[in-house]
Amino acid sequence: MRAAGIAETIDEGESGRNGYRVPAVEKALDVLEFMASSAEALTQTEIATGLGRSIHEIYRILLLLEKRGYIFRTQSDRFRLSLKLFELAHMHPPVNRLVECALPVMRELTANADQSCHLVVREGQNALVVLQIDSPLPMRYSVALGSHFPILETSSGAVLLAHSNRAERDRIVERIVAAGEGQGTRAEIEARLNEVARLGYEMRASLAVEACTNISMPVRDHTGAVIAALTVPLLPQKAARFDRDTVFERARAAAEKISAALGWGESTSSLRADPERRDYPFSD
């Protein structure tokens, strides 16, 4: 069988670089995505019509997906998705994937910034540290892996909350204000979050450590949703080779690099998640 029968070359104009199309794989993914968008079981004809393909094309794809356990056939000869995709997704928890992608980038960042850095996700109303890399310098600022902090006591938390969907953000802010956790009035909190959302990051004096400046950047998944925050607690010292502006730019580049490793990039920039519908993957 010739290679062209399996994969077809994409013109450079389509993606800006050479690539390949795999028609059989594309058909299978089209079927899975189409079935996922339907609340009802579908017949072979309904799937073929919905995708604008022939029944003959769809028949072979359905047989394969059924054999591999991705779909099943009902007694009325209709097809439904099985739970196999759900099971596959949960074999590799999202935080594991996040840490795997972030670890080499954060190690590179500490070496090129002379500062420690940590990665944070949101857990309810708290910021949870899931990865910490220490500065190579003898004096350093670091946080313990697994530490929890009230979300608005940290720049990481502010970045995460500012990029949450509006209903979730309002709910958490309401709880913080009602509990009197000392992060300002509701108006002050909203002003802070709005500014973070406008800038896309937060850089401010640490609320916990004097003379430390937090530089916190969003980390996005393949849909563009912010799922984590990369933070550099910049601690000025004579041994540090780089000024704040340099550390800022390297932190931003590192966050973008982690996001790219998670699937976010120019080719997916038009597929931003609808924040009002998407569930945050690390929180209750």
N, C-alpha and C positions, 0 to 999 in steps of 0.2 A: 504494500500500500504506500502511495506517495505521501510525503509529509504534507503536501498542500491539501490532501484529502482530509487531514485531521485539523490542521490549523491554517488560517488564512492571514496573510500580512495586512496590517492596517496601514493606510497611507500616512505619511508624516503629518499632513495637514490636520488629521483628526486629533492627534494628541501631542503634536510637537516633537515626537520621536517615534522610532520604529517600534511596533508592537505586534501582537498576534491576536486573532480572533479564534475561538474554539467553538464552532457552531453547536455541537452536541451539548457542551457544557452550558452554553447560553440558553439553549432550549430548556434544559432541565431546571436551571435557575429561574427562568421565566415561569415555568409551571409551578414551582414551589412558591414564588412570590405572588402569583395570581391566586393560588389556592389559599394562601395566608390572608389575602385581602377579602375573602368571602367567608361569611359566617355559616354558609350552608354547604353540604356535600354537593359535589358537581359531577355531571356526566362527562364522558370523554368529548362529546360534541360541544358541550358548554365551554369546556376548557379550550378546545381548538378554536371555537368562534371568538371567545374572549381574547385570545392571543393572536388572532388573525393568521392561524396556521392550519395546515391540512390535518384531517383526522389521522391519516397515515403517519405523519411526522409525530404527532402527539402520542399515538398508540405505543410506539417503541419506547418513548420516554417514560410513559406511565408504567409500562411493564418493568422497566429497570428500577424506577423509584419504589415500586411496590416490592420488588424482590429484595432491595436493600433496606426496606423497612421505614422509608421516609413517608409513605402514604399507605393507606389500606382501603380495600374495596368493601362497601357495605352490601347488605343482602339485596338492595335494590339496584345494584351495579353502578353505584356512585362512588366517588373517591373523596376521602378526607385526609388531611395531614395527620400523621401519627405524632407522638411526643418525642421522636428521635432527635429532632433539632433542639428541643428543650434540653434533653439529656446531654447532648454534645456541648451545649453552651455551659452547662453546669459542671462538666468535667474539668473545665479550665476557668475557675472563678475569676471575675474581672480584676480583683486586686492583685492576683498573681501575675496576670498579663501586664498590668500597669507597672508593677515593680520590676518585672523582667525587662520591659522597654526602658524604664527610667534609670536603672542602676548604672549602665556604662556611661550614659550621658551625664549623670550627676557626678560620677567620679571624674570625668573630664572637666566638668565645670569647676569643681573644687581645686583641681590642679591649675586651672587657667584663671582663677579669680582670687586665690589665696583666702577663701572664705568657706565656711561650712555651708551646707544646704540641706533642706529636708523637704519631703513630699507629704502632703496632707490631703485627706479626704474628709467629707462631712459625714458624721454619724449622729443623726438626730440634730440636736442643738449644739453639738460639740464638734471641734476640729480634732481629728485623729491623725497622729503621725505614723505613717506606714513605712517610711524609709528615711534614714539619716546618714549623711556622709560627712565626716569631719574634715576640717581644713588641714592642709599639710603643715601649717605653722604650729610652733609650740604653744602659743596662746590661741584659744579658739572658743567659739560659742556653739553649743550643740544642745539638742533636746533629746530626751530618751525615746527610743523606739516604742511605740504603743501608748505614748502619753496622750491624754485628753485635755483639751482646753475649752472654756466657754467660747463659742464661735466668734463673738465680736471682740474678744480680747486679743485676737490674732489677725494679722493681715491676710494670712491664708484663709481664715474663716470668712473674712469680708469679701475676698475674691469669690469664694464658692457661693456665698449667700447672694451676692450681687448678680450672679449669673444663674440663679435658680429660677424656676418658673414663678410667676407673680403670686399665685395662690399659696405656694409653699413658703415663699419669702415672707409674705404678709403674716402667715400663721406663726412662723418662728419669731419674727420681730414682735408680734403681739405678746407672745409668751415671755420674751426677754423683758419687755416694758412692764408687763404685769408682775413679773418676779422682782422687779427693781434691781436688776443686776449691775446697775451703775455704768451703763454704756451710753448715757445721754438720754435726752428726750426722744420720742418717736421721730420728731422732725429732724433732729440731729442725726439719728441713725439712718433715716431715709436719705438725707443729704449725702452722707458718707457713701452709702451703697450706690446711689445714683452717680456719684463722681467716679467710683470704681468701675461701674458699668460703662461710663462714658470713655474713660481712659483705657480700660481693658486690663488694668493692673492696679496695685497699690504700692506706693513707696512712702513710708512715714516712720517717724520715730517710734521705736518699740514701746508698748504700754507696760512691758514687764521688766525691761533691762535698759537702764540709762546709757546713753551714748551709742546705743545700737539702732541701726536703721533697717527696718524690714523692707525687703524688695520681694514682692510676691506676684507671680505670673500665673495665668490660667493654663491648664493642660486640657486639651480637647480630645475626644474620641473620634471615631471615624465619621460620626454624624455632625461634628462641630460642637457638640454639647460639652460644657466645662465639667469635667468629672474629678479634677484634682487641682491642687495649687502647688507650684514649686516656689519655695521661699528661701532666700538668702538673707540671714541675719548679719548684716554688714557690721563688723567690729573694727573700727579704725585702729591701726597700730603701725609702728615704724617699719616692721618687717614686711608688711603687705606691699606688694609691687604695683597694685592697680588702684586707681581712684574710683569713686562711686559711679561715675558715668560709664566707665569701662565695665565694671561689675554688673551694672544695670543691663547693658547691651548683651553681655554674655549670658546673663540669666534669662533674658528674653529669648535669645537664640536657642538656649538649652530647652526651654519650655516648648518652643516650636519644633525642635528636633524630637522630643518625646511624643508630641502630638502626631508628628509625621509617622513615627514608628507604630502608633496606634491606628493609623489609617487616614489621618486628616491631612489634607493637602490641597493644592490648586485644583486637582481633578475632581475633588469632592466638595469644593467650596460652595457650589450651588445647591448642595443637598443638606443644608443646615436643618437640624432637628427642630421640630415644633416644640418649644419649651413648655407649652401648656399641656402637652400630651405625654411627654417622655418621663418615665420614672427615673429618679436618680439611682444609680446602681449600687451604691454603698450605704444607703441609709434606709431606715425603717419608714 
